[in-house]
Amino acid sequence: MEKKLGEEFTCSQILETLRNMNVTLLSKDSGYIPSYKRTKITDKLHSSFGFRTDYEFIRKSTMRTIIKETKQKK
C-alpha cells in the first residue's frame, strides 16, 4: 500500500489513518456519513483507490460495493 500511495507515508501512518476512518450509520434505511477529518493521507487513499467517503453521503448499497471491491484488490 505504501507503494500505491507513492511512498509518501509510512506503514504506521497509513494503518492509523485507516483505523480512524470511521463512518456513522444514519439509519437502517439510508446510509452513512463520514465521522473523520480529511487529511493528506485520506485524500491520497481516495484518489489512489477510486472511492470517496470523506465528503459524501454514502448509501448502504454503495458502501457494500466499496467493501466488496477493496476485498478483491488483494
C-alpha positions in Angstrom: 0.0 0.0 0.0 2.9 2.3 0.7 4.0 2.0 -3.0 0.4 2.5 -4.2 0.4 5.8 -2.3 3.7 6.9 -3.8 5.8 6.1 -0.7 4.8 9.4 0.8 3.6 7.9 4.1 4.9 5.2 6.4 3.0 2.0 7.0 2.1 3.0 10.6 0.7 6.3 9.3 -1.4 4.5 6.8 -2.7 2.0 9.3 -3.5 4.6 11.9 -5.4 6.6 9.3 -7.4 3.6 8.1 -8.3 2.6 11.7 -9.6 6.2 12.3 -11.7 6.4 9.1 -15.0 5.8 10.8 -18.4 6.4 9.2 -21.7 6.8 11.1 -24.8 5.0 10.0 -27.7 7.4 9.9 -30.5 4.9 9.9 -31.1 1.3 8.7 -32.7 2.6 5.5 -30.5 5.5 4.5 -26.7 5.3 4.6 -23.5 6.6 6.1 -21.8 9.9 6.7 -18.1 10.3 7.4 -17.1 10.9 11.1 -13.4 11.6 10.5 -11.4 14.6 9.3 -9.9 14.7 5.8 -6.1 14.6 5.8 -3.4 14.4 3.1 -3.4 10.6 3.7 -7.2 10.2 3.4 -7.2 12.3 0.2 -4.4 10.1 -1.3 -6.2 6.9 -0.3 -9.4 8.1 -2.0 -7.6 9.2 -5.2 -5.5 6.0 -5.4 -8.3 3.6 -4.8 -11.1 5.3 -6.6 -13.7 5.9 -3.9 -14.8 8.8 -1.7 -16.0 8.5 1.8 -14.8 11.9 3.2 -17.4 14.4 2.0 -20.3 12.5 0.6 -23.4 10.8 1.9 -22.8 7.1 1.2 -25.8 4.8 0.5 -25.7 1.4 2.1 -25.5 -0.2 -1.3 -22.6 1.9 -2.3 -20.8 1.1 1.0 -21.3 -2.6 0.3 -19.8 -2.2 -3.2 -16.8 -0.3 -1.8 -16.1 -3.0 0.8 -16.5 -5.8 -1.8 -14.1 -4.1 -4.2 -11.5 -3.4 -1.6 -11.5 -7.1 -0.6 -11.0 -8.2 -4.2 -7.9 -5.9 -4.7 -5.6 -8.0 -2.5 
